[in-house]
Each structure stands twice: as structure tokens, then as C-alpha cells.
Amino acid sequence: MNSEKFEIIEVSGLRFHAYHGCMAEETKIGGEYRVDVRLVVDMRQSGQSDSLSDTVDYCAVHKIVKKEMAIPSKLIEHVGRRIVESLKSELSLAKTIEIKLTKFSPPIDGDCESVAVIMNA
């Protein structure tokens, strides 16, 4: 039996105005996005030590996501993959990472509140 225990850290509702999309208008006027991050982390040490250095810093999560959201892409799939890969490479305590990237008011020929991709590593 595996003795490792992992728990979840969620950083939800990170909001950004960004310039992703295939249409020229999207790259000029931008749009509203939300990113939700779910990290599987072994929190036994931080639960004992009460030290930020023993866990994932939420500010670091925001900084990484913000950096990737600032780089325009045609597809939210591309942005999402960059976010996942950056989080994975920069947050060594995260065992697995899942993000949900939501684009509000996408330019669809019809009424659509949002579209989203869910990606993990």
C-alpha cells in the first residue's frame, strides 16, 4: 500500500483581460478570461511546520498564470498548455496540476456565455 498522502490546493477565479483569439478584433480589443488551478500537493510537512517554504505559494501560482496569459495566442488550448507546463516546471511541490481556462463571450454565431478547456500534467 502506498503510504504517500496528497491533498489539494485550489487557486480559483484568477481573472485576466487578455488578447487571445483567431479573429483580428480579439487581438486588438481583448477579452475576459478566468483561470482555476488545482494542485495535488503533499501537505504533511507544511501542516506540521506552518512554513510557506513547505508548500505552494498562491502568489507564485498567480504570477506564473499572469505571465502566460500576457502572451497572446490564437487558441486557448495553446495558452492552457503553456500555463500547465510553466506551473509544473516552477512548482516542484505540485505532484499533478489541473487548470481550467475559461474565455467569456467568445465570438460564436449565437448566444454563448463562455468556452473552456481543462488541461493537466
trRosetta pair geometry for C-beta under 8 A, 3 or more apart (Angstrom, degrees):
i j d omega theta_ij theta_ji phi_ij phi_ji
4 42 6.6 -71 -168 -100 95 123
5 42 6.7 106 80 -133 58 82
5 44 6.4 97 66 -54 108 113
6 40 4.8 33 160 175 131 98
6 41 6.6 147 -157 72 85 19
6 42 5.4 -62 -102 -77 70 63
6 43 7.9 95 -153 1 42 78
6 95 5.7 -69 -124 30 142 150
7 40 7.4 162 81 -152 22 60
7 41 6.3 -37 68 69 71 72
7 42 7.5 101 18 -124 77 23
7 43 4.7 -46 44 15 124 121
8 38 6.2 -22 -160 -167 109 91
8 39 7.0 138 -157 74 55 49
8 40 6.1 -33 -96 -99 65 58
8 41 7.5 117 -120 24 17 80
9 38 7.6 157 82 -156 48 43
9 39 4.5 -14 60 62 96 104
9 41 5.4 14 -4 13 112 130
9 43 7.7 132 -51 -70 102 125
9 55 7.5 129 -72 179 148 108
9 56 5.5 -173 61 56 164 125
9 58 7.7 -139 171 -82 124 86
10 36 7.1 -8 -169 -177 99 92
10 37 6.9 157 -155 86 50 57
10 38 5.2 -11 -104 -104 82 71
10 39 7.6 -175 -78 21 35 71
11 14 6.5 31 136 -41 100 112
11 36 7.4 174 90 -157 54 48
11 37 4.4 3 56 56 95 108
11 39 7.7 31 0 -4 95 109
11 58 5.4 155 -100 -143 122 92
11 61 4.7 146 9 112 165 151
11 62 6.9 -133 173 -58 145 77
12 36 4.6 11 -126 -129 71 96
12 37 7.5 -144 -72 35 44 59
13 34 6.1 -38 -136 -157 45 111
13 36 6.7 34 -34 -88 41 85
14 34 6.8 134 70 -162 51 56
14 35 4.4 -29 67 63 109 92
14 36 7.4 175 18 -75 84 35
14 37 7.2 29 -2 -9 128 104
14 61 8.0 -139 -61 127 145 97
14 62 6.0 -179 -118 -119 128 80
14 65 5.5 53 123 106 163 153
14 66 7.7 -118 178 -60 127 78
15 32 7.0 -15 -166 -167 98 92
15 33 7.1 153 -154 84 52 53
15 34 5.5 -22 -98 -101 69 73
16 32 7.6 152 84 -154 45 48
16 33 4.8 -20 65 65 91 102
16 34 7.8 171 22 -83 73 28
16 35 7.1 24 2 -5 115 107
16 65 7.9 -147 -40 137 136 99
16 66 6.9 171 -95 -118 125 65
16 69 4.5 -22 166 158 173 153
17 30 5.3 65 168 139 87 138
17 31 7.2 -177 -151 91 64 21
17 32 6.1 -32 -100 -95 68 59
17 33 7.6 158 -99 19 19 84
18 30 5.9 175 95 -153 19 106
18 31 6.9 -33 65 61 64 67
18 33 5.3 -15 25 8 116 134
18 69 4.8 -107 -84 173 142 90
18 70 7.0 -123 -120 -90 100 30
18 72 7.3 169 171 -97 89 65
18 79 7.8 94 139 -128 155 155
19 26 6.8 133 -166 142 57 68
19 27 5.0 68 173 -143 103 48
19 28 7.5 108 -140 -16 114 12
19 30 4.6 -64 -82 -95 69 87
19 31 7.8 127 -101 16 32 71
19 72 4.4 -42 94 -99 99 111
20 26 6.7 -48 96 152 36 120
20 27 7.9 28 -118 -89 6 69
20 31 7.2 -79 52 44 76 109
20 33 7.4 56 27 -64 124 141
20 72 6.0 -179 -84 -150 53 63
20 73 5.1 1 -127 61 100 72
20 74 7.1 116 -169 -163 73 4
20 75 7.5 -56 -180 82 111 9
20 76 5.9 96 138 -79 148 69
20 79 5.7 -49 -102 -38 149 142
20 103 7.1 -107 81 -105 120 127
21 25 7.8 -46 103 77 145 65
21 26 2.7 -24 62 116 150 158
21 27 6.1 -140 61 -46 91 70
21 31 6.9 87 -41 2 130 130
21 74 6.6 -27 125 -151 16 47
21 107 7.2 74 -156 13 136 119
22 26 7.2 50 44 39 37 141
22 74 4.9 55 -85 -165 68 98
22 75 7.4 32 -55 -67 96 66
23 26 4.7 95 67 -2 85 104
23 27 7.6 -167 94 -3 49 84
23 107 5.7 -16 7 50 151 161
24 27 6.0 -64 -157 39 37 106
24 28 6.4 25 152 -14 70 113
25 28 5.8 -67 -149 41 33 107
25 29 5.8 -11 173 17 75 111
25 107 7.4 109 71 -75 121 150
26 29 7.1 -64 -120 54 22 79
26 30 7.0 68 -177 -106 53 19
26 31 6.1 -26 -144 -20 88 116
26 107 6.7 -113 -61 -11 114 129
27 30 7.8 29 -152 -72 15 56
27 72 5.9 66 -132 -160 94 145
31 103 6.3 42 114 -164 137 91
31 104 6.6 -173 166 65 102 74
31 105 6.5 -151 -150 71 114 96
31 106 7.8 60 -169 -94 163 50
32 103 7.9 129 84 -160 52 49
32 104 4.4 -20 82 48 101 125
32 105 7.0 61 40 25 100 105
33 69 6.6 -170 80 -143 144 123
33 76 7.9 174 -124 -121 124 118
33 101 6.6 -11 -171 -171 114 83
33 102 6.4 153 -159 82 61 58
33 103 5.6 -24 -103 -102 86 57
33 104 6.9 -154 -82 6 33 85
34 100 8.0 -4 108 108 90 91
34 101 7.7 163 84 -154 50 40
34 102 4.4 -5 56 56 95 112
34 104 7.2 69 -8 -37 97 105
35 65 5.2 -178 96 -165 157 137
35 69 7.1 -120 -29 -69 139 128
35 83 6.8 -141 -144 -151 141 162
35 99 6.1 -18 -166 -168 95 111
35 100 7.2 159 -153 80 46 54
35 101 5.4 -7 -104 -104 82 70
35 102 7.5 -163 -73 22 37 74
36 99 6.7 152 80 -158 53 57
36 100 4.4 2 52 50 104 102
36 102 7.7 42 -3 -9 97 108
37 61 5.5 -168 78 -173 162 127
37 65 6.8 -119 -51 -65 132 136
37 87 6.9 -180 -144 -112 128 156
37 97 7.2 -30 -163 -162 91 93
37 98 7.6 148 -159 83 45 52
37 99 5.3 -17 -103 -104 66 84
38 97 7.3 141 80 -162 58 45
38 98 4.3 -12 62 63 107 99
38 99 7.4 -172 22 -78 73 36
39 56 5.7 -12 109 19 162 171
39 61 7.5 -115 -32 -99 137 131
39 87 7.6 -132 -91 169 110 128
39 91 7.0 -67 -131 130 141 150
39 94 4.5 -78 -155 -124 111 110
39 95 8.0 117 176 36 73 63
39 96 7.5 164 -155 84 46 51
39 97 5.7 -9 -106 -107 72 72
39 98 8.0 -160 -69 28 35 66
40 94 6.8 95 59 -166 54 68
40 95 4.6 -65 100 63 99 102
40 96 4.3 27 30 46 122 89
40 97 7.7 -124 20 -61 77 37
41 55 6.6 75 153 -150 149 76
41 56 5.6 -123 -90 -12 153 116
41 93 5.4 36 -140 139 105 98
41 94 5.8 -50 -81 -104 89 52
41 95 6.5 172 -93 2 33 89
42 45 7.2 56 119 6 94 94
42 93 7.1 -121 44 -170 79 87
42 95 6.8 84 -25 -38 85 123
43 46 5.1 -61 -157 52 73 106
43 47 5.2 82 139 -33 88 103
43 55 6.3 31 -122 -110 85 107
44 47 5.7 -60 -147 36 24 115
44 48 6.6 16 157 -13 61 109
45 48 6.0 -67 -156 39 30 105
45 49 5.8 2 162 -1 71 118
45 54 4.3 -133 119 -170 107 124
45 55 7.8 -170 83 -59 91 71
46 49 6.0 -63 -124 50 31 97
46 50 7.3 95 -179 -81 60 17
46 51 6.6 -122 -125 59 69 62
46 52 7.9 45 -132 -112 114 18
46 54 4.0 174 -78 105 74 103
46 55 3.7 40 -85 -53 159 107
49 54 4.9 104 55 -2 137 158
51 54 4.7 80 77 2 94 107
51 55 7.8 157 92 2 57 89
52 55 6.4 -82 -154 48 39 93
52 57 6.0 50 180 -91 106 95
54 93 8.0 120 171 -109 38 151
55 93 6.6 -173 -155 126 28 164
56 60 6.9 -121 -178 63 72 120
56 61 6.6 58 156 -50 112 110
56 91 5.5 31 -125 -158 110 123
56 93 5.4 -151 -62 76 84 121
56 94 6.0 56 -85 -61 138 93
57 60 4.1 82 78 0 102 108
57 61 7.2 -170 96 -10 56 79
58 61 5.4 -47 -155 30 41 116
58 62 6.6 40 149 -17 68 101
59 62 5.7 -51 -150 37 35 112
59 63 6.3 38 152 -21 66 107
60 63 5.6 -53 -145 36 32 114
60 64 6.4 32 157 -19 65 106
60 90 7.0 -159 169 135 113 117
60 91 6.7 139 119 -87 127 100
61 64 6.1 -60 -152 36 27 109
61 65 6.4 20 156 -13 65 110
61 87 6.9 31 -130 -122 75 110
61 91 7.3 27 -83 -73 77 144
62 65 5.9 -61 -146 41 29 107
62 66 5.9 31 158 -22 67 111
63 66 5.8 -54 -143 37 26 113
63 67 6.4 31 156 -23 61 105
64 67 5.8 -53 -152 30 29 113
64 68 6.7 18 156 -9 63 107
64 83 7.2 113 133 -150 94 69
64 86 5.0 172 -173 128 108 116
64 87 5.6 128 124 -82 150 68
64 90 5.7 -175 -98 61 135 149
64 91 7.6 -85 -23 -34 162 107
65 68 6.1 -63 -152 41 32 105
65 69 6.0 30 154 -20 69 111
65 83 5.6 35 -118 -139 71 115
65 87 7.6 22 -63 -67 79 109
65 99 7.9 164 -109 -129 114 138
66 69 5.7 -57 -141 39 28 111
66 70 6.5 33 157 -27 63 106
67 70 6.1 -59 -158 27 27 113
67 71 7.6 20 150 -18 59 102
67 86 7.1 -159 79 -178 117 161
68 71 6.0 -56 -160 27 41 109
68 79 6.3 129 149 -164 101 76
68 82 4.6 167 -148 116 122 111
68 83 4.6 -178 88 -80 159 72
68 86 5.6 -158 -58 13 127 152
69 79 6.7 60 -105 -167 53 125
69 83 7.6 37 -51 -81 75 117
71 79 7.6 170 77 -114 87 87
71 82 7.1 -89 66 137 132 168
73 76 7.4 137 89 -86 117 26
73 78 4.1 -158 -176 88 143 124
73 79 4.7 -166 36 -53 139 86
73 82 7.6 -175 -52 -1 147 136
74 78 6.7 64 53 14 69 143
75 78 4.5 101 70 -3 91 99
75 79 7.3 -160 101 0 54 82
76 79 5.3 -50 -148 41 46 113
76 80 5.9 52 151 -25 71 105
76 101 5.3 -174 177 114 111 125
76 103 5.4 -123 -70 -36 146 124
76 115 7.3 162 27 103 151 104
76 116 7.8 -101 127 -142 151 31
76 117 5.4 169 114 3 106 121
77 80 5.6 -53 -144 37 28 115
77 81 6.4 29 157 -20 63 104
77 117 5.4 161 -90 -101 65 166
77 119 7.7 126 -146 -65 63 132
78 81 6.0 -54 -149 33 28 108
78 82 6.6 28 152 -17 61 106
79 82 5.8 -58 -153 36 32 112
79 83 6.4 33 152 -21 66 106
79 101 6.2 162 98 -166 108 164
80 83 5.7 -53 -148 33 32 112
80 84 6.4 29 156 -17 66 106
80 99 6.1 -173 -152 90 87 120
80 101 4.5 -134 -86 8 100 140
80 117 4.8 -101 -37 91 165 127
80 119 4.5 129 151 4 117 140
81 84 5.8 -54 -147 37 32 110
81 85 6.2 27 157 -15 66 110
81 119 6.1 -122 -79 -170 55 162
82 85 5.9 -60 -144 41 28 107
82 86 6.1 26 159 -18 66 110
83 86 6.0 -59 -145 38 26 108
83 87 6.2 25 158 -17 64 108
83 99 5.4 -25 109 17 127 176
83 101 6.9 144 23 -67 152 126
83 119 7.7 118 67 69 100 128
84 87 5.9 -58 -148 38 27 109
84 88 6.2 26 155 -20 64 110
84 97 5.6 158 -147 104 77 121
84 98 8.0 0 -114 -123 110 23
84 99 5.7 -137 -73 12 85 119
84 119 5.0 -103 -44 117 144 115
84 120 6.6 176 -135 -142 136 13
84 121 4.7 135 164 -12 111 117
85 88 5.6 -54 -145 37 30 113
85 89 6.3 21 159 -13 65 109
85 121 6.6 127 -81 -60 50 162
86 89 6.0 -60 -143 41 28 104
86 90 5.9 3 166 0 66 118
87 90 6.4 -73 -137 49 22 95
87 91 5.4 -17 -180 15 67 121
87 94 6.6 -23 152 56 96 165
87 97 4.9 146 106 -144 128 159
87 99 7.4 149 3 -50 152 123
87 121 7.7 151 74 47 99 125
88 91 7.1 -61 -111 49 14 86
88 94 6.8 -113 -112 87 49 121
88 97 5.5 -128 -70 14 82 139
88 121 4.6 -59 -67 104 141 141
91 94 4.2 43 114 -1 115 117
91 97 7.5 111 65 -78 128 128
94 97 5.3 41 154 -66 136 97
96 120 6.4 14 175 -177 100 111
96 121 6.9 -178 -153 92 63 46
97 120 6.2 170 91 -150 55 65
97 121 5.1 2 54 54 100 87
98 118 6.7 6 -177 -177 101 91
98 119 7.2 171 -150 89 57 39
98 120 4.2 -20 -98 -95 76 102
99 118 7.2 -176 91 -146 45 50
99 119 5.6 -9 57 59 88 85
99 120 7.4 169 16 -82 61 53
100 116 5.6 11 -178 179 92 127
100 117 7.4 178 -149 87 51 41
100 118 4.9 -15 -100 -100 80 81
101 116 6.3 163 83 -153 45 73
101 117 5.3 -3 55 54 97 87
101 119 7.5 3 3 12 107 107
102 114 5.1 10 -176 176 103 136
102 115 7.3 163 -151 84 59 35
102 116 4.2 -25 -98 -95 71 105
103 106 5.3 69 112 -74 114 100
103 114 6.2 158 79 -157 46 78
103 115 5.3 -9 56 59 99 84
103 116 7.1 -180 16 -81 66 50
104 113 6.9 -44 -144 163 75 63
104 114 4.9 -38 -103 -96 52 98
105 112 7.6 131 -133 89 32 75
105 113 7.3 -39 -68 -162 53 32
105 114 7.3 -16 -20 -83 37 61
106 112 5.8 -40 52 100 93 127
106 114 7.0 99 -14 -145 98 33
106 115 4.9 9 -23 4 150 114
108 112 4.4 31 49 15 139 142
108 115 7.8 123 -43 -43 130 123
112 115 6.9 15 157 -48 129 88
